[in-house]
Amino acid sequence: MKNSGNTILITGGGSGIGAALAHEFHAAGNQVIIAGRRQAALDEVVAAHPGMASMVIDMEDPAAIAAFADKLVADFPALDAVLLNAGIMVAEDRIDLAIAEATVATNLLGPIRLTHALLPHLLAQKSATILTVSSGLAFVPLAATPTYSATKAAIHGWSLAMREQLKGTGVDVVEIVPPGVQTDLMPGHAENPQMMPLADFISETMGLLRQEPTPAEIHVERVKFLSEATKRGEFAQVFGMLNGAH
Protein backbone atom coordinates (compact mmCIF):
# COMPACT_ATOMS: atom_id res chain seq x y z
CA MET A 1 0.00 0.00 0.00
CA LYS A 2 1.30 3.45 -0.90
CA ASN A 3 2.03 5.74 2.05
CA SER A 4 0.40 8.73 0.35
CA GLY A 5 -1.67 9.55 -2.70
CA ASN A 6 -4.42 7.05 -1.88
CA THR A 7 -8.13 7.80 -1.86
CA ILE A 8 -9.26 5.82 1.18
CA LEU A 9 -12.63 5.12 2.75
CA ILE A 10 -12.58 4.49 6.51
CA THR A 11 -15.77 3.08 8.00
CA GLY A 12 -16.35 3.77 11.67
CA GLY A 13 -14.33 6.93 11.10
CA GLY A 14 -16.18 9.16 13.52
CA SER A 15 -14.47 7.98 16.69
CA GLY A 16 -11.87 5.70 18.23
CA ILE A 17 -9.44 3.78 16.06
CA GLY A 18 -11.18 4.87 12.85
CA ALA A 19 -10.94 8.59 13.60
CA ALA A 20 -7.33 8.25 14.73
CA LEU A 21 -6.31 6.35 11.59
CA ALA A 22 -8.20 8.90 9.48
CA HIS A 23 -6.08 11.64 11.06
CA GLU A 24 -2.86 9.77 10.22
CA PHE A 25 -3.81 8.96 6.64
CA HIS A 26 -4.97 12.55 6.07
CA ALA A 27 -1.75 13.97 7.48
CA ALA A 28 0.27 11.67 5.20
CA GLY A 29 -1.28 13.16 2.07
CA ASN A 30 -4.19 10.84 1.32
CA GLN A 31 -7.75 11.79 0.36
CA VAL A 32 -9.74 10.41 3.28
CA ILE A 33 -13.47 9.75 3.34
CA ILE A 34 -14.82 8.77 6.74
CA ALA A 35 -18.15 6.99 7.12
CA GLY A 36 -20.36 6.13 10.05
CA ARG A 37 -23.87 6.31 11.43
CA ARG A 38 -23.61 9.58 13.34
CA GLN A 39 -23.36 12.70 11.19
CA ALA A 40 -22.40 14.88 14.16
CA ALA A 41 -19.39 12.71 15.00
CA LEU A 42 -18.27 12.69 11.37
CA ASP A 43 -18.66 16.46 11.14
CA GLU A 44 -16.45 16.96 14.18
CA VAL A 45 -13.62 14.92 12.66
CA VAL A 46 -13.92 16.59 9.25
CA ALA A 47 -13.94 20.07 10.78
CA ALA A 48 -10.49 19.42 12.22
CA HIS A 49 -9.13 18.14 8.88
CA PRO A 50 -9.71 20.48 5.93
CA GLY A 51 -10.12 18.45 2.76
CA MET A 52 -11.40 15.33 4.49
CA ALA A 53 -14.87 14.16 3.44
CA SER A 54 -17.63 12.21 5.15
CA MET A 55 -20.63 10.08 4.27
CA VAL A 56 -23.27 8.45 6.45
CA ILE A 57 -23.62 4.67 6.29
CA ASP A 58 -25.63 2.06 8.17
CA MET A 59 -23.56 -1.12 8.09
CA GLU A 60 -26.60 -3.21 9.11
CA ASP A 61 -28.68 -2.21 6.07
CA PRO A 62 -27.91 -4.07 2.79
CA ALA A 63 -29.79 -1.60 0.58
CA ALA A 64 -28.12 1.38 2.26
CA ILE A 65 -24.70 -0.19 1.73
CA ALA A 66 -25.34 -0.70 -1.99
CA ALA A 67 -26.56 2.89 -2.43
CA PHE A 68 -23.62 4.18 -0.39
CA ALA A 69 -21.14 2.32 -2.60
CA ASP A 70 -22.66 3.72 -5.79
CA LYS A 71 -22.48 7.30 -4.48
CA LEU A 72 -18.97 6.81 -3.10
CA VAL A 73 -17.56 5.63 -6.43
CA ALA A 74 -19.40 8.38 -8.30
CA ASP A 75 -18.10 11.11 -5.97
CA PHE A 76 -14.58 9.66 -5.55
CA PRO A 77 -13.65 7.80 -8.74
CA ALA A 78 -10.01 7.56 -7.64
CA LEU A 79 -11.00 5.36 -4.64
CA ASP A 80 -8.29 2.73 -4.23
CA ALA A 81 -8.35 1.78 -0.55
CA VAL A 82 -11.06 0.71 1.90
CA LEU A 83 -10.52 0.32 5.64
CA LEU A 84 -13.36 -1.79 7.06
CA ASN A 85 -13.18 -0.57 10.64
CA ALA A 86 -16.83 -0.14 11.72
CA GLY A 87 -17.88 -2.52 14.45
CA ILE A 88 -19.79 -2.98 17.67
CA MET A 89 -18.83 -4.88 20.84
CA VAL A 90 -21.61 -5.62 23.32
CA ALA A 91 -21.52 -8.00 26.28
CA GLU A 92 -24.01 -10.88 26.09
CA ASP A 93 -25.57 -12.80 28.97
CA ARG A 94 -25.75 -16.33 27.58
CA ILE A 95 -27.36 -15.71 24.18
CA ASP A 96 -28.98 -12.34 23.58
CA LEU A 97 -30.32 -12.84 20.07
CA ALA A 98 -30.84 -9.16 19.30
CA ILE A 99 -27.24 -8.35 20.25
CA ALA A 100 -25.92 -11.39 18.39
CA GLU A 101 -27.78 -10.56 15.18
CA ALA A 102 -26.80 -6.88 15.25
CA THR A 103 -23.16 -7.85 15.87
CA VAL A 104 -23.08 -10.29 12.96
CA ALA A 105 -24.80 -7.77 10.67
CA THR A 106 -22.43 -4.92 11.54
CA ASN A 107 -19.12 -6.71 12.09
CA LEU A 108 -19.28 -9.46 9.47
CA LEU A 109 -22.05 -9.01 6.91
CA GLY A 110 -21.42 -5.26 6.69
CA PRO A 111 -17.78 -5.59 5.55
CA ILE A 112 -18.67 -8.45 3.21
CA ARG A 113 -21.54 -6.50 1.63
CA LEU A 114 -19.51 -3.33 1.25
CA THR A 115 -16.56 -5.20 -0.26
CA HIS A 116 -18.90 -6.97 -2.70
CA ALA A 117 -20.29 -3.61 -3.78
CA LEU A 118 -16.89 -1.94 -4.19
CA LEU A 119 -14.78 -4.82 -5.52
CA PRO A 120 -15.52 -4.29 -9.24
CA HIS A 121 -14.31 -0.69 -8.90
CA LEU A 122 -11.23 -1.68 -6.89
CA LEU A 123 -10.30 -4.38 -9.42
CA ALA A 124 -10.36 -1.73 -12.16
CA GLN A 125 -7.71 0.36 -10.40
CA LYS A 126 -4.00 0.02 -11.10
CA SER A 127 -3.59 -1.16 -7.52
CA ALA A 128 -5.89 -1.17 -4.51
CA THR A 129 -6.00 -2.24 -0.88
CA ILE A 130 -8.72 -3.68 1.32
CA LEU A 131 -7.88 -3.32 5.00
CA THR A 132 -9.89 -5.39 7.45
CA VAL A 133 -9.95 -5.02 11.24
CA SER A 134 -10.19 -8.18 13.30
CA SER A 135 -9.08 -8.45 16.94
CA GLY A 136 -6.86 -10.37 19.29
CA LEU A 137 -10.15 -12.00 20.31
CA ALA A 138 -10.26 -13.61 16.86
CA PHE A 139 -7.54 -15.91 18.19
CA VAL A 140 -8.60 -16.33 21.84
CA PRO A 141 -12.30 -15.56 22.45
CA LEU A 142 -13.68 -13.57 25.37
CA ALA A 143 -16.54 -15.40 27.07
CA ALA A 144 -18.35 -12.15 27.86
CA THR A 145 -18.58 -11.26 24.15
CA PRO A 146 -19.05 -14.56 22.30
CA THR A 147 -20.62 -13.15 19.12
CA TYR A 148 -18.12 -10.30 18.86
CA SER A 149 -15.28 -12.80 19.22
CA ALA A 150 -16.87 -15.06 16.62
CA THR A 151 -17.30 -12.25 14.09
CA LYS A 152 -13.66 -11.26 14.48
CA ALA A 153 -12.53 -14.86 14.02
CA ALA A 154 -14.65 -14.90 10.86
CA ILE A 155 -13.08 -11.66 9.62
CA HIS A 156 -9.63 -13.20 10.14
CA GLY A 157 -10.56 -16.29 8.12
CA TRP A 158 -12.31 -14.21 5.46
CA SER A 159 -9.25 -11.97 5.12
CA LEU A 160 -6.98 -14.98 4.61
CA ALA A 161 -9.26 -16.47 1.96
CA MET A 162 -9.92 -13.21 0.11
CA ARG A 163 -6.20 -12.42 0.06
CA GLU A 164 -5.62 -15.76 -1.67
CA GLN A 165 -8.53 -15.26 -4.10
CA LEU A 166 -7.33 -11.78 -5.06
CA LYS A 167 -3.68 -12.73 -5.48
CA GLY A 168 -2.34 -11.34 -8.74
CA THR A 169 -5.30 -8.99 -9.32
CA GLY A 170 -3.62 -5.87 -7.94
CA VAL A 171 -5.96 -5.79 -4.91
CA ASP A 172 -4.14 -6.49 -1.65
CA VAL A 173 -5.85 -7.55 1.58
CA VAL A 174 -4.27 -6.33 4.83
CA GLU A 175 -5.63 -7.38 8.22
CA ILE A 176 -5.18 -5.10 11.24
CA VAL A 177 -5.34 -7.08 14.51
CA PRO A 178 -5.89 -4.74 17.49
CA PRO A 179 -5.57 -5.70 21.13
CA GLY A 180 -7.90 -4.07 23.64
CA VAL A 181 -7.46 -0.34 23.01
CA GLN A 182 -8.52 2.66 25.09
CA THR A 183 -11.57 3.73 23.05
CA ASP A 184 -15.32 3.89 23.64
CA LEU A 185 -15.93 0.55 21.90
CA MET A 186 -17.29 -0.75 25.21
CA PRO A 187 -18.14 1.14 28.40
CA GLY A 188 -15.04 1.54 30.54
CA HIS A 189 -12.50 0.72 27.83
CA ALA A 190 -11.30 4.30 27.42
CA GLU A 191 -10.30 4.53 31.10
CA ASN A 192 -9.11 0.94 31.55
CA PRO A 193 -5.33 0.90 32.26
CA GLN A 194 -5.17 -2.70 31.00
CA MET A 195 -6.08 -1.48 27.52
CA MET A 196 -3.44 -0.17 25.12
CA PRO A 197 -3.39 3.64 24.88
CA LEU A 198 -4.93 4.67 21.57
CA ALA A 199 -2.01 6.91 20.57
CA ASP A 200 0.47 4.07 21.14
CA PHE A 201 -1.62 1.63 19.11
CA ILE A 202 -1.97 4.07 16.21
CA SER A 203 1.73 4.94 16.19
CA GLU A 204 2.83 1.30 16.12
CA THR A 205 0.18 0.34 13.57
CA MET A 206 1.08 3.16 11.18
CA GLY A 207 4.75 2.22 11.46
CA LEU A 208 3.90 -1.33 10.37
CA LEU A 209 1.62 -0.12 7.57
CA ARG A 210 4.45 2.04 6.21
CA GLN A 211 6.77 -0.94 5.80
CA GLU A 212 7.52 -1.98 2.23
CA PRO A 213 6.01 -4.28 1.27
CA THR A 214 3.06 -3.80 3.62
CA PRO A 215 2.72 -6.84 5.91
CA ALA A 216 -0.32 -9.01 5.23
CA GLU A 217 -1.22 -8.85 8.93
CA ILE A 218 -0.59 -5.97 11.31
CA HIS A 219 0.06 -7.29 14.82
CA VAL A 220 1.33 -4.75 17.35
CA GLU A 221 3.49 -6.31 20.05
CA ARG A 222 0.74 -6.03 22.66
CA VAL A 223 -1.72 -8.25 20.74
CA LYS A 224 0.71 -11.14 20.30
CA PHE A 225 -0.14 -12.47 23.78
CA LEU A 226 -3.46 -13.42 22.17
CA SER A 227 -2.74 -13.74 18.46
CA GLU A 228 0.28 -16.01 18.91
CA ALA A 229 -1.04 -18.05 21.86
CA THR A 230 -1.75 -21.14 19.76
CA LYS A 231 1.64 -20.91 18.02
CA ARG A 232 3.30 -20.84 21.43
CA GLY A 233 1.26 -23.83 22.58
CA GLU A 234 -0.38 -21.69 25.27
CA PHE A 235 -3.98 -21.36 24.07
CA ALA A 236 -5.56 -23.04 27.10
CA GLN A 237 -3.53 -20.97 29.55
CA VAL A 238 -4.25 -17.69 27.76
CA PHE A 239 -7.94 -18.54 27.40
CA GLY A 240 -8.10 -19.21 31.13
CA MET A 241 -6.30 -15.98 32.01
CA LEU A 242 -8.48 -13.93 29.68
CA ASN A 243 -11.67 -15.39 31.07
CA GLY A 244 -10.81 -15.43 34.76
CA ALA A 245 -10.19 -19.15 35.21
CA HIS A 246 -8.22 -20.07 38.32
Number of C-alpha atoms within 10 A of each C-alpha: 22 16 15 14 14 22 20 24 27 24 27 26 31 26 21 17 23 21 22 19 22 29 19 15 21 22 13 13 13 20 22 28 24 27 27 23 17 16 14 11 15 23 17 12 21 22 11 10 15 9 12 18 17 21 19 17 21 18 26 20 14 15 11 14 23 16 12 20 20 13 13 17 16 11 10 14 13 16 23 25 25 26 24 26 25 26 23 16 20 18 18 17 11 10 12 12 11 9 19 20 13 20 23 20 21 20 28 25 19 22 25 15 20 19 17 14 18 22 16 10 17 24 16 13 16 10 15 25 21 24 23 22 22 28 25 26 26 22 24 24 22 19 18 14 19 19 26 30 23 22 24 25 21 17 23 22 14 16 22 16 12 14 18 12 12 13 11 9 14 15 24 20 27 22 24 25 24 25 22 21 24 23 19 14 17 12 12 12 16 19 13 14 11 11 16 20 16 16 14 12 21 20 14 14 19 15 12 18 19 14 12 10 10 16 16 16 19 21 21 20 13 16 20 15 17 22 23 16 19 15 9 9 10 13 18 12 14 18 19 13 11 15 14 9 9 6
